Amino acid sequence: MNLWLWVLLACVLAYLTKLAGYLLPEKWTQDPRVMAYTGAMTIGLLSSLVLLNAVGDGQRLVLDARMVALLVAGLALWRKLPYLVVVLLGALSAAAWRWAMRGA
């Protein structure tokens, strides 16, 4: 099958999934168990995307400055620092790591 056909099929499936959410009765979506499940699923998906972008490089895994930035940003979030500070610390740590590795 052509790649664009798979992309189109994925788009249609995503749209139908979203449409199904609108067609469900409201009492089903307001159930605390459903809310807990969807919240956990969202966190898991976002975490996997962040990790994949941090260590992925096309078809292989790479440990570089992105992992250092992720670790520093994770520590900053754990310390409950403001979001802007988290982003700046992550960017600065990645830049410092790249600068340090350039000379090594």
C-alpha positions in Angstrom: 0.0 0.0 0.0 1.1 3.5 -0.7 2.3 5.5 2.3 -0.2 8.3 1.7 -3.0 5.8 1.8 -1.9 4.8 5.3 -1.7 8.4 6.4 -5.2 9.1 5.1 -6.5 6.0 6.8 -4.9 7.1 10.1 -6.5 10.5 9.7 -9.9 9.0 9.1 -9.5 6.7 12.1 -8.5 9.6 14.3 -11.5 11.7 13.1 -13.9 8.8 13.8 -12.4 8.3 17.2 -12.9 11.9 18.1 -16.5 11.8 16.6 -17.3 8.8 18.8 -16.3 10.8 21.8 -18.9 13.4 21.0 -21.6 10.7 20.4 -21.1 9.1 23.8 -23.6 9.9 26.5 -22.3 12.6 28.9 -22.7 10.4 32.0 -20.3 7.9 30.6 -17.6 10.5 30.1 -18.1 12.1 33.5 -17.6 8.8 35.3 -14.6 9.1 37.7 -13.1 5.9 36.5 -13.2 7.1 32.9 -11.7 10.4 33.9 -8.8 8.7 35.8 -8.1 6.4 32.8 -8.1 9.1 30.2 -5.9 11.3 32.4 -3.4 8.5 32.9 -3.4 7.7 29.2 -2.7 11.3 28.3 0.3 11.4 30.7 1.6 8.2 29.3 1.4 9.3 25.7 3.0 12.7 26.4 5.8 11.1 28.4 6.5 8.6 25.6 6.6 11.4 23.0 9.0 13.5 25.1 11.3 10.6 25.7 11.3 9.5 22.1 12.2 13.0 21.0 14.9 13.2 23.6 16.7 9.9 22.7 15.6 9.2 19.2 17.5 10.1 16.1 15.7 8.6 13.1 16.2 4.9 13.4 18.5 4.7 16.4 18.8 5.8 20.0 21.3 8.6 20.8 22.3 9.9 24.3 23.4 13.5 23.8 22.7 17.0 25.2 18.9 16.5 24.8 19.0 13.9 27.5 20.9 16.2 29.8 18.4 19.0 29.1 15.5 16.5 29.8 17.0 15.5 33.2 17.7 19.1 34.2 14.2 20.2 33.2 12.7 17.1 35.1 14.6 18.1 38.2 13.4 21.7 37.9 9.8 20.5 37.5 10.2 18.3 40.5 11.4 21.3 42.5 8.2 23.1 41.3 10.1 25.9 39.5 8.1 28.2 37.2 7.7 26.8 33.6 9.8 29.6 32.0 12.7 28.8 34.4 12.3 25.0 33.6 12.6 25.8 29.8 15.6 28.1 30.3 17.4 25.7 32.5 16.9 22.9 30.0 18.1 25.0 27.1 21.1 26.3 29.1 22.1 22.8 30.2 22.0 21.5 26.7 24.1 24.4 25.4 26.6 23.9 28.2 26.8 20.2 27.5 27.3 20.7 23.8 30.0 23.4 24.5 31.8 21.1 27.0 31.7 18.1 24.6 33.0 20.2 21.7 36.3 20.7 23.6 36.6 17.1 24.7 
